[in-house]
Amino acid sequence: MTLKRSVWLILLIALPASMVFAPPLRLRLNNNSDWILDLGVADITGLAGSDFAADIESAAAEQEIRISNAIGNWRVDVSRADTSWHSSILVYVRRTSDGTGGTTISGGTAYQEITTTDTSFFTGTGNPRDVALQFRTNGEFAGAGVPSGSYSTTVTYTITDNL
């Protein structure tokens, strides 16, 4: 076997091995915070029997996402897993920034309901940092028959690469 043929054979074997051991695509929450709404009498919009404000929003950058090790296109899905929840309480999320890092991001700038099923949130390429997310809930849930109490759900982001 000639030297040229040996080098090609080594390259063909080494290339797929390096692809197999590439670092995994990662999605990280920079500020893994809880959005806690503690609503009381002072938050009611009118007299007794009135509801809370129609929409209650978090800070514009309540959470920030960082994506790393991306090779090609990716998609972020969002869902929730209810701990103690009432079906009349709706939670929404939107992307309020493109983050930093010279990447391309599409979608996710309008509020979308977070359901118990993975739903496409936004797509992009590259490795963005500090992509800001904002949450909103429907404040009119008191009139929808939701009893007072504590309600909890967990929001999950799933990233899929090479679409």
N, C-alpha and C positions, 0 to 999 in steps of 0.2 A: 504494500500500500504506500502510496506516495505521501509526502509531507502535506501537500495541499489537501488531499482527500482526508487525511487524519484530522487536520484543523477543522474542516467543515463538519466532520462527524462529531467532534468534541463540541463545537458550537451548537449543533442541532440537539445534542443531549443536554447541554447546559442551559440553553434558552428556556425550554419548557420547565425545567426545575426551578429557575429563578421566577418564573411566572406563578408557580404553585406556592412559593414561599413569600410572595408579595405581602406587605402588611395589610391587614383588613381595613376596609372602609369604616370610618368611625364618625359618629354623631355625638357631640358632647354638649350638655347644658352648662354654660359658663356660670350662671347664677341659679343653681337648682333651688329655687325658692318656692314657697307655697303662697298661693294667692288666697288670702283669708278674708272673707267678708263677714264682718261682725255688725249686723244691722239691728238697729233698735228704734225706739220711738222717734228720736231726733231725725232719722232718715226717712220718715213718712212724708209724702209730698203734700198732704192736706190735713183735713180734720180727721177725727176718729172714723174708722171704716175705710180710709183711703189706702192706697197702695204705696209701695216704694217707687222710686224713679223708674221710668220705663226701661232704661238701659243703664247698667252699672258697669263701668270699664275699669280695668286695671291700669297701671302705669304703661306708657307706650313701649317700654323695654322691660316688661315684667320678667321675661326670660330671654336669654340670648343663646343661640345655637352656634356651634363651631363644627365644621365638617373637615375631616382630614383623610389623607391617603386616597383621595378620589382619583380614579383614572377613567376619564370619559364622563358620560352623562350619569346623573343620579336623580332620584325622586325621594321626597320626604312625605310619608303618610302620617296621619294623625288619627288617634282613637282614644277612647276613655274606658276605664274599668271602674265600675261603680262599687263603692264600699257600702254606703248608705245614701240612697238617692231617691228623688221623687221624679217621676216622668214629666211633670210640668215644668221642671227647672231645665232651662236650655243654656248651654255654654258654647261660646263661639271663640274662635281664634283667628288672628290675621298676622301677616308679616308687615312690620312697620319700617324695615330698612333692608337694604341689600347687603349689609355688613361691609367688611373690608376684605381686601385680598385680590382685587382685580378679577373677580369671577362673574359669571353670568347667571342670574336667577330670574325665573319666570313664575308668575302666578302667586297666589296666596296673599294678595294685598287687600282683598275684600274679605269681610268677616264670613266665615263658614262654620256651620254647626259642627261640634265635635260629637260624634256618635260612638256607639259601642263597636262599630265596624271600621276597619282601616279604610280611610278615604284619602285620596291624593290631596296633598296640601300645596307643595310647590316643587319645581324641578330646577336643575341647573347643571353647571360644569365647574370644575375647579374646586378649591378648598377655601370657602368663605369663613370668615371669623366674625363674631359679634352680630349675627343676623337677629334683629330684635323682633320679639313677639308680644302681642297684646291680646288680652282676653276681655270678653264681655259676657254678661249674663242678662237674662230678661228679668227685670225687677218686679214685673207684675205678677210674679208667681203667688203672692199672698191671695190675690183674688181668684186664682186658679185652683183653690182648695188645698194648697200645700200647708200642712200644719207646721206650727213653729217647731224648731228643733235644729239639730246639727245634721248637715248633709256633707258627704265626702265622695270625691271621685278622683281617680288618678289618670292624668293625661300621658299617653305614650306616643313617642315619635319613632317611626321605623324608616330606615334609609335603605334604598335599593340602588345598586349601581349598574352601570353599563346597559342602559335601557335601549 
